[in-house]
Amino acid sequence: MQIRGPLQDELNKIRRELSLMAARVEEDLGRALAILRGAGDAALAKEVKASGKIVDAMQIKIEDMALVLIATQQPVARDLRELLTVFKICSSLERIGDYGIHLVKAAVKLARKPPFRSLGRIERMVEIGKDMLKEAISAYQTLSPEAARKAAGMDDAIDQEHKALTEELLKLMKKNPELVKAAARLLKLSGYMERMGDHITNICEGIIFMVEGSHEGLNN
């Protein structure tokens, strides 16, 4: 019982750091969305790109903390599952942060293309992704598998938007060959947003494993 105090103290520190990392990624997605909608500027785009480096540093810090805890405290059962899940969540958050940067870069280029100023489907994908991430991290903080499953279910809406956008752009490219390059860029961006949903789903799967000790494939 003597190690329970230090172990739980360190786990709480990791939880706080992970929550801060998730909050930063969510905020960056919001800023990227503002740029996509034309409400942001070059300075805001710079902030998102700089924040990506901070997210990378946070990932390294959290994973180092988890590794030290595994090595020094030798956690078992539920505690060990949580630490293993920390690595999964960190990796997914880092990738989601990267997609936010891709979104910013694409938004700057697409803003110069009048036919693509209206990016309603992409915007909805980002909005859903932000909400989905918020719910997933809340599920982690409250140790709720039910909330994790509910959050993962939101990925269906992202997939639907991605499918619809793909069909629309393929038709557009057939009718307007001169727009192929810009449309292809938008297709690539939609693919990033679709994978963002997959990574948040991975976080939800990790939460279920952490709490229940079972591997559950969500949205397969």
Salt bridges, closest charged atoms under 4 A:
GLU10 OE2 - LYS13 NZ 3.16
GLU17 OE2 - LYS61 NZ 3.38
ASP28 OD1 - ARG31 NH2 2.43
GLU47 OE1 - ARG31 NH1 2.94
ASP79 OD2 - ARG4 NH1 2.69
GLU82 OE2 - ARG15 NE 2.73
GLU82 OE1 - ARG78 NH1 2.71
ASP98 OD2 - ARG95 NH1 2.62
GLU123 OE1 - ARG37 NE 3.47
GLU127 OE2 - ARG37 NH2 1.96
GLU161 OE1 - ARG121 NH1 2.80
GLU161 OE2 - ARG124 NE 3.05
GLU168 OE2 - ARG121 NE 2.77
GLU205 OE1 - LYS88 NZ 3.98
GLU212 OE1 - ARG149 NH2 2.91
GLU216 OE1 - ARG149 NH2 2.90
